[in-house]
Amino acid sequence: MAYFFEEPSHTFAEYLLVPGYTSAECIPASVSLKTPVVRYKKGEECPLTMNIPLVSAVMQSVSDDRMAIALAKEGGISFIYGSQTIENQAAMVARVKSYKAGFVTSDSNIKPDQPLTDAVALKEKTGHSTIAVTEDGTANGKLCGIITSRDYRINHTPADAKVKDYMTPFANLVTGQDGITLSEANELIWNHKLNSLPIIDKNGNLKYMVFRKDYASHQEHPLELLDDKHRYIVGAGINTRDYMERVPALLAAGVDVMTLDSSEGFTEWQRRALHDIHEKWPNAKVGAGNVVDAEGFNFLAEAGADFVKIGIGGGSICITREQKGIGRGQATATIEVAKARDEYFKKTGIYVPICSDGGIVHDYHMTLALAMGADFCMLGRYFARFDESPTNKLMVNGSYVKEYWGEGSNRARNWQRYDMGGASKLSFEEGVDSYVPYAGSLHDNVTMSMSKVRHTMCNCGVLTIPELQEKAKITLVSQASLTEGSAHDVIVKTTSIQS
Protein backbone atom coordinates (compact mmCIF):
# COMPACT_ATOMS: atom_id res chain seq x y z
CA MET A 1 0.00 0.00 0.00
CA ALA A 2 1.22 3.50 -0.82
CA TYR A 3 2.62 5.62 2.00
CA PHE A 4 0.41 8.52 3.09
CA PHE A 5 1.76 11.54 4.96
CA GLU A 6 -0.52 12.30 7.88
CA GLU A 7 -0.30 16.09 7.57
CA PRO A 8 -0.93 18.24 4.50
CA SER A 9 2.08 20.10 3.11
CA HIS A 10 2.19 23.86 3.60
CA THR A 11 3.59 26.90 1.80
CA PHE A 12 5.45 29.87 3.30
CA ALA A 13 2.32 32.01 2.99
CA GLU A 14 0.62 29.86 5.64
CA TYR A 15 3.10 30.83 8.37
CA LEU A 16 4.08 33.86 10.40
CA LEU A 17 6.97 34.54 12.77
CA VAL A 18 6.10 35.38 16.36
CA PRO A 19 8.27 38.16 17.87
CA GLY A 20 10.89 37.36 20.50
CA TYR A 21 12.61 39.63 23.00
CA THR A 22 14.58 42.39 21.27
CA SER A 23 17.51 43.63 23.34
CA ALA A 24 19.17 47.03 23.00
CA GLU A 25 22.02 45.37 21.06
CA CYS A 26 19.63 43.82 18.56
CA ILE A 27 19.58 46.46 15.82
CA PRO A 28 19.58 45.91 12.02
CA ALA A 29 23.12 47.30 11.63
CA SER A 30 24.41 44.52 13.91
CA VAL A 31 22.73 41.66 12.03
CA SER A 32 25.02 39.33 10.07
CA LEU A 33 23.54 37.44 7.12
CA LYS A 34 26.70 35.40 6.53
CA THR A 35 25.85 31.80 5.69
CA PRO A 36 27.65 28.60 4.60
CA VAL A 37 27.36 27.38 1.01
CA VAL A 38 29.17 24.00 0.99
CA ARG A 39 29.74 21.13 3.41
CA TYR A 40 32.27 21.34 6.21
CA LYS A 41 33.25 19.35 9.29
CA LYS A 42 32.38 20.27 12.85
CA GLY A 43 35.03 22.53 14.33
CA GLU A 44 36.25 23.69 10.91
CA GLU A 45 35.42 26.81 8.95
CA CYS A 46 33.22 26.48 5.88
CA PRO A 47 35.46 26.90 2.79
CA LEU A 48 32.83 28.96 0.95
CA THR A 49 30.37 31.36 2.56
CA MET A 50 28.09 34.13 1.34
CA ASN A 51 27.45 37.51 2.90
CA ILE A 52 23.73 37.41 2.06
CA PRO A 53 21.62 34.22 1.83
CA LEU A 54 20.59 34.59 -1.82
CA VAL A 55 21.58 32.76 -5.01
CA SER A 56 20.05 33.21 -8.45
CA ALA A 57 18.43 30.30 -10.23
CA VAL A 58 20.07 28.18 -12.93
CA MET A 59 17.90 29.62 -15.70
CA GLN A 60 18.39 31.10 -19.17
CA SER A 61 16.14 34.02 -18.25
CA VAL A 62 17.93 34.77 -14.98
CA SER A 63 21.60 33.91 -14.57
CA ASP A 64 24.29 35.00 -17.00
CA ASP A 65 27.65 36.71 -16.38
CA ARG A 66 26.10 40.15 -15.93
CA MET A 67 23.75 38.84 -13.24
CA ALA A 68 26.65 36.98 -11.60
CA ILE A 69 28.71 40.15 -11.28
CA ALA A 70 25.79 42.19 -9.95
CA LEU A 71 24.84 39.60 -7.34
CA ALA A 72 28.44 39.00 -6.23
CA LYS A 73 28.69 42.74 -5.58
CA GLU A 74 25.83 42.35 -3.08
CA GLY A 75 27.36 39.29 -1.39
CA GLY A 76 25.44 36.46 -3.11
CA ILE A 77 26.17 33.92 -5.86
CA SER A 78 24.69 33.46 -9.31
CA PHE A 79 24.58 29.99 -10.86
CA ILE A 80 25.09 30.57 -14.59
CA TYR A 81 22.68 28.47 -16.60
CA GLY A 82 23.91 25.21 -18.11
CA SER A 83 21.40 24.86 -20.96
CA GLN A 84 23.94 26.23 -23.44
CA THR A 85 27.14 24.97 -24.99
CA ILE A 86 30.04 24.14 -22.70
CA GLU A 87 32.15 26.79 -24.44
CA ASN A 88 29.59 29.55 -23.96
CA GLN A 89 28.98 28.73 -20.30
CA ALA A 90 32.71 28.55 -19.56
CA ALA A 91 33.18 31.89 -21.34
CA MET A 92 30.54 33.47 -19.09
CA VAL A 93 32.31 32.14 -16.00
CA ALA A 94 35.64 33.41 -17.31
CA ARG A 95 34.18 36.89 -17.88
CA VAL A 96 33.00 37.04 -14.28
CA LYS A 97 36.39 35.92 -12.96
CA SER A 98 38.27 38.38 -15.17
CA TYR A 99 35.93 41.27 -14.42
CA LYS A 100 37.64 44.17 -12.70
CA ALA A 101 35.36 46.22 -10.47
CA GLY A 102 34.60 49.45 -12.28
CA PHE A 103 35.90 48.12 -15.62
CA VAL A 104 32.85 47.17 -17.68
CA THR A 105 32.83 45.17 -20.91
CA SER A 106 30.75 47.31 -23.27
CA ASP A 107 27.37 45.77 -24.03
CA SER A 108 26.25 48.61 -26.36
CA ASN A 109 28.34 48.56 -29.53
CA ILE A 110 27.80 49.61 -33.11
CA LYS A 111 29.65 50.00 -36.42
CA PRO A 112 30.44 53.49 -37.79
CA ASP A 113 28.61 52.85 -41.08
CA GLN A 114 25.35 51.75 -39.47
CA PRO A 115 22.32 54.04 -39.69
CA LEU A 116 21.85 56.42 -36.76
CA THR A 117 18.43 54.81 -36.25
CA ASP A 118 20.27 51.63 -35.21
CA ALA A 119 21.93 53.57 -32.39
CA VAL A 120 18.52 54.83 -31.27
CA ALA A 121 17.12 51.29 -31.32
CA LEU A 122 20.14 50.00 -29.38
CA LYS A 123 19.65 52.67 -26.72
CA GLU A 124 15.99 51.70 -26.37
CA LYS A 125 16.91 48.03 -26.07
CA THR A 126 19.69 48.35 -23.50
CA GLY A 127 18.70 51.59 -21.76
CA HIS A 128 22.32 52.79 -22.12
CA SER A 129 22.92 56.20 -23.66
CA THR A 130 26.66 55.69 -24.27
CA ILE A 131 27.50 53.45 -27.24
CA ALA A 132 30.98 52.36 -28.31
CA VAL A 133 31.62 52.61 -32.06
CA THR A 134 34.02 49.87 -33.18
CA GLU A 135 35.11 48.73 -36.63
CA ASP A 136 33.28 45.40 -36.35
CA GLY A 137 30.57 46.45 -33.92
CA THR A 138 31.81 44.16 -31.15
CA ALA A 139 32.78 44.87 -27.55
CA ASN A 140 36.48 44.33 -28.31
CA GLY A 141 36.79 45.70 -31.81
CA LYS A 142 39.06 48.57 -32.88
CA LEU A 143 37.64 51.72 -31.29
CA CYS A 144 36.47 54.33 -33.81
CA GLY A 145 34.55 56.65 -31.53
CA ILE A 146 31.79 57.08 -28.96
CA ILE A 147 28.22 58.21 -29.60
CA THR A 148 25.80 59.28 -26.86
CA SER A 149 22.20 60.49 -26.87
CA ARG A 150 23.53 64.05 -26.48
CA ASP A 151 25.22 63.88 -29.92
CA TYR A 152 22.05 63.93 -32.00
CA ARG A 153 18.40 64.88 -32.14
CA ILE A 154 16.76 62.10 -34.11
CA ASN A 155 13.94 64.34 -35.41
CA HIS A 156 16.50 66.80 -36.82
CA THR A 157 18.72 64.34 -38.70
CA PRO A 158 18.47 63.08 -42.29
CA ALA A 159 16.86 59.70 -42.80
CA ASP A 160 20.13 58.28 -44.15
CA ALA A 161 22.32 59.66 -41.32
CA LYS A 162 25.20 57.42 -40.30
CA VAL A 163 26.66 56.85 -36.84
CA LYS A 164 30.09 58.09 -37.99
CA ASP A 165 28.61 61.50 -38.84
CA TYR A 166 27.53 62.16 -35.24
CA MET A 167 29.94 60.22 -33.06
CA THR A 168 32.89 61.76 -31.23
CA PRO A 169 35.78 60.33 -33.31
CA PHE A 170 38.67 58.45 -31.76
CA ALA A 171 41.08 61.35 -32.33
CA ASN A 172 38.99 63.56 -30.03
CA LEU A 173 38.53 60.97 -27.27
CA VAL A 174 40.31 60.75 -23.94
CA THR A 175 41.23 57.10 -23.44
CA GLY A 176 43.04 54.94 -20.90
CA GLN A 177 45.51 52.16 -21.65
CA ASP A 178 44.83 48.58 -20.61
CA GLY A 179 46.47 48.00 -17.23
CA ILE A 180 45.40 51.34 -15.79
CA THR A 181 44.13 51.19 -12.20
CA LEU A 182 40.60 52.19 -11.26
CA SER A 183 41.85 55.17 -9.27
CA GLU A 184 43.91 56.35 -12.26
CA ALA A 185 40.92 55.92 -14.57
CA ASN A 186 38.72 57.93 -12.24
CA GLU A 187 41.39 60.63 -12.04
CA LEU A 188 41.19 61.01 -15.84
CA ILE A 189 37.40 61.09 -15.70
CA TRP A 190 37.35 63.86 -13.12
CA ASN A 191 40.20 65.88 -14.64
CA HIS A 192 38.62 65.87 -18.11
CA LYS A 193 35.02 66.15 -16.88
CA LEU A 194 34.01 62.91 -18.60
CA ASN A 195 31.04 60.64 -18.03
CA SER A 196 32.88 57.63 -19.44
CA LEU A 197 36.43 56.56 -20.27
CA PRO A 198 37.19 53.90 -22.91
CA ILE A 199 40.10 51.60 -22.02
CA ILE A 200 42.02 50.34 -25.06
CA ASP A 201 44.91 47.96 -25.66
CA LYS A 202 48.14 48.80 -27.53
CA ASN A 203 46.44 48.03 -30.86
CA GLY A 204 43.55 50.40 -30.23
CA ASN A 205 41.03 47.65 -29.49
CA LEU A 206 38.38 48.42 -26.90
CA LYS A 207 38.82 46.46 -23.66
CA TYR A 208 36.55 48.12 -21.11
CA MET A 209 34.51 51.18 -20.30
CA VAL A 210 34.85 53.02 -17.00
CA PHE A 211 31.88 55.18 -16.03
CA ARG A 212 31.80 58.11 -13.64
CA LYS A 213 28.72 56.65 -11.91
CA ASP A 214 30.54 53.37 -11.19
CA TYR A 215 33.04 55.06 -8.87
CA ALA A 216 30.26 55.87 -6.42
CA SER A 217 28.72 52.45 -7.06
CA HIS A 218 31.96 50.71 -6.03
CA GLN A 219 31.67 52.35 -2.60
CA GLU A 220 28.12 51.02 -2.20
CA HIS A 221 29.04 47.33 -2.05
CA PRO A 222 30.78 46.59 1.27
CA LEU A 223 29.52 42.98 1.20
CA GLU A 224 30.89 42.05 -2.25
CA LEU A 225 31.84 38.38 -2.43
CA LEU A 226 35.45 37.82 -3.51
CA ASP A 227 37.83 34.87 -3.71
CA ASP A 228 41.39 34.91 -2.36
CA LYS A 229 42.55 36.64 -5.55
CA HIS A 230 39.94 39.40 -5.15
CA ARG A 231 37.84 38.08 -8.03
CA TYR A 232 34.06 37.75 -7.85
CA ILE A 233 32.66 34.39 -6.74
CA VAL A 234 30.55 32.66 -9.40
CA GLY A 235 28.59 29.40 -9.67
CA ALA A 236 27.36 27.30 -12.59
CA GLY A 237 24.70 24.69 -13.29
CA ILE A 238 25.60 21.29 -14.72
CA ASN A 239 23.58 18.24 -15.80
CA THR A 240 23.94 14.47 -15.44
CA ARG A 241 24.75 13.85 -19.11
CA ASP A 242 27.87 15.81 -20.17
CA TYR A 243 29.39 16.59 -16.77
CA MET A 244 32.71 14.88 -17.52
CA GLU A 245 33.27 17.38 -20.35
CA ARG A 246 31.52 20.39 -18.81
CA VAL A 247 33.09 20.33 -15.32
CA PRO A 248 36.76 20.57 -16.41
CA ALA A 249 35.93 23.47 -18.73
CA LEU A 250 34.14 25.32 -15.92
CA LEU A 251 36.96 24.63 -13.45
CA ALA A 252 39.51 25.91 -15.97
CA ALA A 253 37.41 29.06 -16.34
CA GLY A 254 37.59 29.56 -12.57
CA VAL A 255 34.13 28.49 -11.35
CA ASP A 256 33.88 28.42 -7.54
CA VAL A 257 30.86 26.15 -7.04
CA MET A 258 28.53 24.10 -9.23
CA THR A 259 25.16 22.46 -8.81
CA LEU A 260 23.50 19.56 -10.55
CA ASP A 261 20.43 21.21 -12.02
CA SER A 262 17.46 18.87 -12.02
CA SER A 263 13.77 19.04 -11.24
CA GLU A 264 14.16 15.90 -9.12
CA GLY A 265 17.46 14.85 -7.58
CA PHE A 266 16.70 11.61 -5.73
CA THR A 267 18.17 9.59 -8.61
CA GLU A 268 20.94 7.20 -9.50
CA TRP A 269 22.10 9.69 -12.13
CA GLN A 270 22.93 12.31 -9.53
CA ARG A 271 24.66 9.77 -7.29
CA ARG A 272 26.87 8.70 -10.20
CA ALA A 273 27.64 12.29 -11.20
CA LEU A 274 28.65 13.27 -7.65
CA HIS A 275 30.86 10.19 -7.37
CA ASP A 276 32.55 10.70 -10.74
CA ILE A 277 33.16 14.44 -10.25
CA HIS A 278 34.58 14.13 -6.74
CA GLU A 279 36.74 11.18 -7.74
CA LYS A 280 38.25 13.06 -10.71
CA TRP A 281 38.29 16.55 -9.16
CA PRO A 282 38.31 16.10 -5.37
CA ASN A 283 38.38 19.84 -4.68
CA ALA A 284 35.36 20.64 -6.85
CA LYS A 285 32.31 21.92 -4.97
CA VAL A 286 29.05 20.47 -6.30
CA GLY A 287 25.54 20.84 -4.92
CA ALA A 288 22.69 18.53 -5.85
CA GLY A 289 18.89 18.31 -5.83
CA ASN A 290 16.08 18.91 -5.85
CA VAL A 291 14.49 16.90 -3.02
CA VAL A 292 11.51 17.44 -0.72
CA ASP A 293 11.96 15.01 2.16
CA ALA A 294 14.49 13.55 4.60
CA GLU A 295 15.07 10.42 2.52
CA GLY A 296 16.07 12.48 -0.51
CA PHE A 297 18.40 14.65 1.57
CA ASN A 298 20.15 11.69 3.21
CA PHE A 299 20.63 10.04 -0.19
CA LEU A 300 22.38 13.09 -1.66
CA ALA A 301 24.36 13.86 1.50
CA GLU A 302 25.72 10.30 1.53
CA ALA A 303 26.47 10.61 -2.19
CA GLY A 304 28.73 13.58 -1.44
CA ALA A 305 26.61 16.61 -2.30
CA ASP A 306 28.26 19.79 -1.06
CA PHE A 307 24.82 21.33 -0.53
CA VAL A 308 21.29 20.12 -1.19
CA LYS A 309 18.52 22.03 -2.95
CA ILE A 310 14.92 21.69 -1.76
CA GLY A 311 11.81 22.17 -3.85
CA ILE A 312 9.73 20.53 -6.57
CA GLY A 313 6.98 22.39 -8.40
CA GLY A 314 6.98 25.54 -6.26
CA GLY A 315 8.50 27.99 -8.74
CA SER A 316 6.23 30.61 -10.26
CA ILE A 317 6.86 29.33 -13.80
CA CYS A 318 6.92 25.63 -12.85
CA ILE A 319 4.00 23.34 -13.80
CA THR A 320 5.58 20.04 -12.71
CA ARG A 321 2.84 19.49 -10.14
CA GLU A 322 0.16 20.05 -12.79
CA GLN A 323 1.84 17.85 -15.37
CA LYS A 324 3.13 15.00 -13.20
CA GLY A 325 1.44 15.33 -9.82
CA ILE A 326 4.70 15.28 -7.86
CA GLY A 327 6.05 17.82 -5.39
CA ARG A 328 5.42 19.15 -1.91
CA GLY A 329 4.60 22.43 -0.23
CA GLN A 330 7.85 24.37 0.06
CA ALA A 331 7.57 25.20 3.76
CA THR A 332 6.89 21.60 4.79
CA ALA A 333 9.72 20.33 2.57
CA THR A 334 12.16 22.87 4.06
CA ILE A 335 11.20 22.00 7.64
CA GLU A 336 11.64 18.25 7.12
CA VAL A 337 14.91 18.51 5.19
CA ALA A 338 16.34 20.94 7.77
CA LYS A 339 15.57 18.42 10.51
CA ALA A 340 17.32 15.70 8.48
CA ARG A 341 20.30 18.02 7.92
CA ASP A 342 20.65 18.63 11.66
CA GLU A 343 20.38 14.90 12.44
CA TYR A 344 23.00 14.13 9.79
CA PHE A 345 25.32 16.72 11.33
CA LYS A 346 24.81 15.27 14.80
CA LYS A 347 25.48 11.74 13.54
CA THR A 348 28.45 12.40 11.22
CA GLY A 349 29.90 15.75 12.28
CA ILE A 350 29.47 16.97 8.69
CA TYR A 351 27.27 19.98 8.02
CA VAL A 352 25.61 19.93 4.59
CA PRO A 353 23.93 23.30 3.86
CA ILE A 354 20.46 23.32 2.37
CA CYS A 355 19.01 25.72 -0.19
CA SER A 356 15.29 26.48 -0.41
CA ASP A 357 14.60 26.69 -4.15
CA GLY A 358 11.24 28.14 -5.19
CA GLY A 359 8.06 29.24 -3.45
CA ILE A 360 9.34 32.71 -2.45
CA VAL A 361 6.62 35.25 -3.29
CA HIS A 362 7.13 38.00 -0.71
CA ASP A 363 10.33 39.19 0.95
CA TYR A 364 9.25 37.87 4.34
CA HIS A 365 9.14 34.37 2.85
CA MET A 366 12.94 34.55 2.68
CA THR A 367 13.10 35.10 6.44
CA LEU A 368 10.63 32.28 7.02
CA ALA A 369 12.69 29.90 4.85
CA LEU A 370 15.82 30.76 6.86
CA ALA A 371 13.97 30.39 10.16
CA MET A 372 12.70 26.99 9.05
CA GLY A 373 16.29 25.86 8.54
CA ALA A 374 17.40 26.88 5.04
CA ASP A 375 20.96 28.20 4.85
CA PHE A 376 20.16 30.19 1.72
CA CYS A 377 17.42 30.68 -0.88
CA MET A 378 17.52 30.24 -4.65
CA LEU A 379 15.28 32.65 -6.55
CA GLY A 380 14.29 32.96 -10.20
CA ARG A 381 11.30 35.28 -10.60
CA TYR A 382 12.76 37.67 -8.02
CA PHE A 383 15.95 38.24 -10.03
CA ALA A 384 14.31 38.04 -13.47
CA ARG A 385 12.63 41.40 -12.80
CA PHE A 386 15.87 43.39 -12.64
CA ASP A 387 17.94 45.32 -15.17
CA GLU A 388 20.74 42.79 -14.81
CA SER A 389 18.75 39.74 -15.96
CA PRO A 390 19.49 38.69 -19.56
CA THR A 391 15.95 39.08 -20.93
CA ASN A 392 14.24 41.85 -22.87
CA LYS A 393 12.48 44.75 -21.18
CA LEU A 394 9.12 45.32 -22.90
CA MET A 395 6.07 47.56 -22.62
CA VAL A 396 2.93 45.43 -22.22
CA ASN A 397 -0.49 46.98 -21.55
CA GLY A 398 1.10 50.24 -20.47
CA SER A 399 3.55 48.74 -17.99
CA TYR A 400 7.19 47.68 -18.27
CA VAL A 401 7.82 43.95 -17.92
CA LYS A 402 10.69 41.53 -18.45
CA GLU A 403 10.44 38.16 -20.12
CA TYR A 404 10.71 35.11 -17.86
CA TRP A 405 10.48 31.48 -18.89
CA GLY A 406 11.07 28.16 -17.17
CA GLU A 407 13.80 25.71 -18.09
CA GLY A 408 11.07 23.13 -18.69
CA SER A 409 9.27 25.36 -21.17
CA ASN A 410 9.23 24.78 -24.90
CA ARG A 411 11.27 27.97 -25.28
CA ALA A 412 14.18 26.75 -23.12
CA ARG A 413 13.99 23.08 -24.13
CA ASN A 414 16.34 22.15 -21.29
CA TRP A 415 15.55 18.44 -21.49
CA GLN A 416 18.63 17.57 -19.40
CA ARG A 417 17.01 19.15 -16.34
CA TYR A 418 14.11 16.70 -16.62
CA ASP A 419 16.22 13.76 -17.78
CA MET A 420 14.90 10.37 -16.67
CA GLY A 421 17.57 8.39 -18.50
CA GLY A 422 15.63 7.95 -21.72
CA ALA A 423 15.60 9.76 -25.05
CA SER A 424 17.46 13.06 -25.37
CA LYS A 425 14.40 15.27 -25.69
CA LEU A 426 11.76 17.17 -23.73
CA SER A 427 8.68 14.95 -23.81
CA PHE A 428 6.28 17.58 -22.47
CA GLU A 429 6.51 21.02 -20.91
CA GLU A 430 7.08 21.46 -17.18
CA GLY A 431 7.44 25.25 -17.31
CA VAL A 432 5.73 28.25 -18.85
CA ASP A 433 6.81 31.32 -20.85
CA SER A 434 5.72 34.52 -19.11
CA TYR A 435 6.35 38.13 -18.11
CA VAL A 436 7.25 39.59 -14.72
CA PRO A 437 6.80 43.25 -13.69
CA TYR A 438 10.00 45.22 -14.27
CA ALA A 439 11.51 46.27 -10.92
CA GLY A 440 14.65 48.30 -11.71
CA SER A 441 18.16 47.65 -10.44
CA LEU A 442 19.28 44.58 -8.54
CA HIS A 443 21.22 46.68 -6.02
CA ASP A 444 18.22 48.74 -4.94
CA ASN A 445 15.89 45.76 -4.63
CA VAL A 446 18.31 43.40 -2.87
CA THR A 447 19.26 46.16 -0.43
CA MET A 448 15.58 46.64 0.45
CA SER A 449 14.87 42.90 0.73
CA MET A 450 17.86 42.27 2.98
CA SER A 451 16.88 45.28 5.10
CA LYS A 452 13.50 43.65 5.68
CA VAL A 453 15.18 40.37 6.64
CA ARG A 454 17.47 42.14 9.12
CA HIS A 455 14.60 44.07 10.69
CA THR A 456 12.52 40.91 11.05
CA MET A 457 15.43 39.08 12.65
CA CYS A 458 15.67 41.90 15.20
CA ASN A 459 11.93 41.47 15.89
CA CYS A 460 12.76 37.83 16.61
CA GLY A 461 15.59 38.88 18.93
CA VAL A 462 18.44 37.37 16.88
CA LEU A 463 21.54 38.65 15.10
CA THR A 464 22.64 35.69 12.95
CA ILE A 465 20.98 33.09 10.73
CA PRO A 466 22.00 30.14 13.00
CA GLU A 467 20.51 32.03 15.93
CA LEU A 468 17.30 32.61 13.94
CA GLN A 469 17.07 28.87 13.17
CA GLU A 470 17.49 28.05 16.86
CA LYS A 471 15.23 30.69 18.44
CA ALA A 472 12.53 31.50 15.89
CA LYS A 473 8.92 30.98 16.91
CA ILE A 474 6.71 30.10 13.94
CA THR A 475 2.94 29.76 13.80
CA LEU A 476 0.50 28.44 11.20
CA VAL A 477 -2.17 30.96 10.28
CA SER A 478 -5.75 30.60 9.12
CA GLN A 479 -7.24 32.10 5.98
CA ALA A 480 -8.97 34.69 8.16
CA SER A 481 -5.57 35.61 9.65
CA LEU A 482 -4.14 36.10 6.17
CA THR A 483 -6.99 38.49 5.31
CA GLU A 484 -6.49 40.33 8.59
CA GLY A 485 -2.77 40.72 7.85
CA SER A 486 -3.32 42.84 4.76
CA ALA A 487 -4.98 46.24 4.41
CA HIS A 488 -8.70 45.67 4.94
CA ASP A 489 -11.94 47.55 5.54
CA VAL A 490 -10.47 50.75 4.12
CA ILE A 491 -10.21 52.45 0.75
CA VAL A 492 -6.49 52.41 -0.03
CA LYS A 493 -5.12 55.56 -1.65
CA THR A 494 -3.16 55.19 -4.86
CA THR A 495 0.40 56.31 -4.10
CA SER A 496 2.13 55.31 -7.34
CA ILE A 497 3.62 58.19 -9.31
CA GLN A 498 3.03 57.94 -13.05
CA SER A 499 5.78 59.56 -15.12
Secondary structure, DSSP 8 states (H G I E B T S, - for coil): -----SS----GGGEEEE-----TT--GGG----EE-S-EETTS--SSEESSSEEE-S-TTT-SHHHHHHHHHHT-EEEE--SS-HHHHHHHHHHHHH-BTTBB----EE-TTSBHHHHHHHHHHH--SEEEEETTSSTTSBEEEEEEGGG--GGGS-TT-BGGGTSEEGGG---EETT--HHHHHHHHHHTT-SEEEEE-TTSBEEEEEEHHHHHHHHT-TT--B-TTS-B--EEEE-SSSHHHHHHHHHHHT--EEEE--S---SHHHHHHHHHHHHH-TT--EEEEEE-SHHHHHHHHHHT-SSEEE-SS-STTB-HHHHH-----HHHHHHHHHHHHHHHHHHHSEE--EEEES---SHHHHHHHHHTT-SEEEESHHHHTBTTSSS-EEEETTEEEEEEE-TTSTTT--GGGG--SS-SS--S--B-EEEEE--B-HHHHHHHHHHHHHHHHHHTT-SSHHHHHHH-EEEE--HHHHHHTS--SS---------
